[in-house]
Amino acid sequence: MEGIGPPLATPFDEDGDLDEEALRALVAWVEARGVDFLVPCGSNSEAELMSVEERARVVELVVEEASVPVLAGTGHPGLRETKRQTRLAADAGADGALVVTPFYFPHDEAALEAHYREVADDAEIPVYLYSVPAYTGVTLPSDAAGRLAGHPNVAGMKDSSGNLEAFGRTRRLAGDEFEFFVGAGSVAAHALDAGADGGILGLANVAPEACAEIYERHREGDAEGARELNAGLVELNRAVTSVHGVPGLKAAMRARGAPAGYARAPHQPVDDEAREELEALVAEL
């Protein structure tokens, strides 16, 4: 797997139920705009607001519609749930499992490693590590990621920390066969410079064409052009991630005509001021 993959937004209707028709349409919408793979049930997918069964259904629908690889988010705070979710993703035909660090309770480095090894031992599809400290409060250390890279069923990692020093160190420790993805859209081009194989970017739900172009420019040797394009997307990326979160992401997607649906409670819709800000940023694309 390489290139750009959106942690695919999950369309819900106004009652908070999964909108299956909109999800199928969203797969087609982002694929038509140049993404290389899809990541259902990631953080921006509102995975933590869905049951095991709902997440399994989302993955099943995305696999049915997709013509690109599917990397399914299967991580839970608990080992049993993570194993079960990973098996369900494999049964649905996913190409890999993106497993977030266990969170809520504190775990030391040894416990994190043991968790991933047990998941990878059990999984029928390749496992990808996922560190997103902004949401979980847990950072997977570079040394641990480097050791886990030696497991035959650990294929790669998504690092959403935005810490380029740690990113570069993990890249070196894990080796060239390890598929390494940046999850922070504001530094995507810089992470490519540091050896990333691509990006799993919430921004790619809103601006898949631009994210794909960052990757293509870098691949074609125009690193400066990739960084320049990325710099022009920083404000939009901030708005749909750290500032306005998932409701802002979906509002921006709707402004682009994407079948994003609504955010699930306890999320609340953005107010008029935020919506106007997001629409203005989208208009600059």
C-alpha positions in Angstrom: 0.0 0.0 0.0 1.3 3.5 -0.9 0.0 6.9 -1.8 -3.0 8.7 -0.3 -5.8 7.1 1.6 -8.6 9.0 3.4 -9.7 7.8 6.9 -13.1 7.7 5.2 -15.9 9.8 6.9 -18.9 7.7 7.8 -22.2 9.2 6.6 -24.9 9.1 9.2 -28.4 10.4 8.7 -30.0 13.0 11.0 -31.1 10.4 13.4 -27.6 9.0 13.8 -28.1 5.8 11.8 -25.6 4.6 9.2 -26.5 5.9 5.7 -25.5 3.0 3.6 -26.4 4.6 0.3 -24.4 7.7 1.1 -21.4 5.6 2.1 -21.4 3.7 -1.2 -21.6 7.1 -3.0 -18.8 8.5 -0.9 -16.5 5.7 -1.9 -17.1 6.5 -5.5 -16.7 10.3 -4.9 -13.2 10.0 -3.3 -12.0 7.3 -5.7 -12.9 9.5 -8.7 -10.7 12.2 -7.3 -7.5 10.2 -7.2 -7.0 8.4 -3.8 -4.9 5.3 -3.8 -6.6 3.3 -1.0 -9.4 3.7 1.6 -9.4 3.6 5.4 -12.9 3.0 6.8 -13.3 3.1 10.6 -10.4 5.4 11.3 -10.5 8.3 13.7 -12.2 10.7 11.3 -14.7 7.9 10.5 -16.1 8.3 14.1 -15.1 4.6 14.7 -15.2 5.0 18.4 -18.9 6.0 18.2 -19.8 2.8 16.5 -20.4 -0.7 17.8 -18.3 -3.7 16.6 -21.1 -4.8 14.4 -21.6 -1.3 12.8 -17.9 -1.1 12.1 -17.9 -4.5 10.5 -20.8 -3.4 8.3 -19.0 -0.2 7.2 -16.0 -2.2 6.2 -18.1 -4.7 4.3 -19.8 -1.9 2.3 -16.6 -0.2 1.5 -14.9 -3.4 0.3 -17.9 -4.1 -1.9 -17.7 -0.7 -3.5 -14.0 -0.1 -3.6 -11.7 -0.7 -6.6 -8.6 0.2 -4.5 -7.1 -1.5 -1.5 -9.0 -1.2 1.9 -7.2 -0.7 5.2 -9.8 -1.2 7.9 -9.6 0.4 11.3 -10.0 -2.4 13.8 -8.4 -1.2 17.1 -10.3 -1.0 20.4 -9.0 -0.3 23.9 -9.2 -4.1 24.7 -7.4 -7.0 23.1 -10.4 -9.3 22.6 -12.4 -6.6 20.8 -9.5 -5.8 18.6 -9.0 -9.4 17.6 -12.7 -9.8 16.9 -12.9 -6.6 14.9 -9.8 -7.6 12.9 -11.2 -11.1 12.1 -14.5 -9.4 10.9 -12.5 -7.1 8.7 -10.6 -10.0 7.2 -13.9 -11.9 6.6 -15.2 -8.8 4.8 -12.2 -8.8 2.4 -10.2 -5.9 3.8 -6.5 -5.9 2.7 -5.1 -4.8 6.1 -6.0 -3.8 9.6 -5.1 -0.4 11.1 -4.9 -0.9 14.9 -4.8 2.1 17.1 -2.8 1.9 20.4 -4.9 0.6 23.3 -6.0 3.6 25.3 -8.1 4.9 28.3 -6.0 2.9 30.8 -2.2 3.6 30.9 0.0 1.0 29.4 3.8 0.9 29.4 5.9 0.2 26.3 6.1 -3.5 27.0 2.4 -3.8 27.2 1.9 -2.0 24.0 4.3 -4.3 22.2 2.6 -7.4 23.7 -0.8 -6.1 22.5 0.4 -5.6 19.0 2.2 -8.9 18.8 -0.9 -10.8 20.0 -3.1 -9.0 17.4 -0.6 -9.7 14.6 -0.2 -13.3 15.6 -4.0 -13.8 15.5 -4.8 -11.7 12.4 -5.3 -13.2 8.9 -4.5 -9.9 7.2 -1.5 -7.6 7.6 -1.5 -5.3 10.7 -0.6 -1.7 10.6 0.3 0.2 13.8 -1.5 3.5 14.5 -0.3 6.2 16.9 -2.6 9.2 17.4 -1.7 10.8 20.7 -4.0 13.8 20.1 -7.0 11.5 20.5 -5.7 8.7 22.7 -3.0 10.3 24.9 -0.8 7.4 23.9 2.4 7.7 21.7 3.8 4.5 20.4 7.6 5.0 20.9 9.9 4.7 17.9 11.9 2.0 19.5 8.8 -0.2 20.0 7.6 0.4 16.5 11.1 -0.5 15.2 11.0 -3.8 17.1 7.4 -4.6 16.0 8.4 -4.0 12.4 10.3 -7.3 12.6 7.1 -9.2 13.2 6.2 -11.1 9.9 2.6 -9.8 10.1 3.2 -6.2 11.0 3.3 -4.4 7.6 3.5 -0.7 8.5 2.3 2.2 10.6 0.3 5.4 10.6 1.9 8.2 12.7 -0.4 11.1 13.4 1.8 12.8 16.0 3.1 15.4 13.6 6.5 15.0 15.2 8.9 14.8 12.3 11.9 14.0 14.4 10.1 10.9 15.8 8.8 10.1 12.3 12.3 10.1 10.9 13.6 8.0 13.7 10.9 5.4 13.4 11.4 5.3 9.6 15.1 4.5 10.2 14.5 1.9 12.9 11.7 0.1 11.1 13.5 -0.3 7.8 12.6 0.2 4.2 10.2 -2.7 3.9 7.9 -1.2 6.5 5.1 0.8 5.0 5.0 4.2 6.8 2.2 6.7 6.5 1.9 10.2 7.9 -1.5 11.1 9.5 -0.9 14.8 10.0 -2.0 16.7 6.8 -0.2 19.9 7.6 3.2 18.2 7.4 2.4 15.6 4.7 5.0 16.8 2.2 7.7 17.1 4.9 7.0 13.5 6.0 7.4 12.4 2.4 10.8 14.1 2.5 11.5 12.1 5.7 10.7 8.8 4.0 6.9 8.3 4.2 5.3 6.0 1.7 2.2 8.2 1.7 -0.5 9.7 3.9 -3.6 8.7 5.6 -5.1 12.1 5.8 -8.4 13.4 7.1 -7.9 16.3 4.7 -8.2 13.8 1.8 -11.9 13.5 2.6 -12.3 17.1 1.6 -9.5 17.7 -0.8 -8.6 14.3 -2.3 -7.3 15.8 -5.5 -4.9 18.2 -3.8 -3.6 15.5 -1.4 -3.0 13.1 -4.3 -1.1 15.9 -6.1 1.2 16.5 -3.2 2.1 12.8 -3.4 2.5 12.8 -7.1 4.7 15.9 -7.1 6.9 14.4 -4.5 7.1 11.0 -6.4 8.0 12.9 -9.6 10.9 14.6 -7.9 9.3 18.0 -7.3 9.6 18.0 -3.5 9.6 21.8 -3.4 6.3 21.9 -5.3 4.8 19.3 -3.0 5.8 21.4 0.1 4.4 24.6 -1.6 1.1 22.9 -2.3 0.9 21.5 1.2 1.5 24.9 2.7 -1.5 26.2 1.0 -3.7 23.6 2.6 -2.6 24.1 6.2 -5.5 26.4 7.2 -8.1 24.0 5.7 -6.4 21.1 7.4 -6.5 22.8 10.7 -10.1 23.8 10.3 -11.3 20.2 9.6 -9.2 18.6 12.3 -8.0 20.4 15.4 -10.3 23.4 15.2 -13.7 22.1 14.2 -13.2 18.4 14.3 -15.5 15.8 12.6 -18.5 18.2 12.3 -16.2 20.7 10.6 -14.8 18.0 8.3 -18.3 16.9 7.2 -19.5 20.5 6.8 -16.5 21.1 4.5 -17.2 17.9 2.6 -20.8 19.0 2.1 -19.6 22.3 0.8 -17.7 20.4 -1.9 -20.7 18.3 -2.8 -19.5 15.1 -1.1 -22.2 12.8 0.4 -20.8 13.2 3.9 -24.0 12.9 5.9 -24.1 14.1 9.5 -21.9 13.7 12.5 -23.1 11.3 15.2 -23.9 12.6 18.7 -22.5 13.7 21.0 -21.0 15.7 18.1 -23.0 18.8 17.3 -23.2 20.6 13.9 -20.9 23.6 13.4 -22.5 27.0 13.9 -23.1 29.5 11.0 -19.8 31.3 11.6 -17.8 28.1 11.4 -19.7 26.9 8.4 -19.0 30.2 6.5 -15.3 29.9 7.4 -15.2 26.3 6.1 -17.0 27.2 2.9 -14.5 30.1 2.3 -11.6 27.7 2.7 -13.1 25.1 0.4 -13.7 27.8 -2.2 -10.0 28.4 -2.4 -9.3 24.8 -3.6 
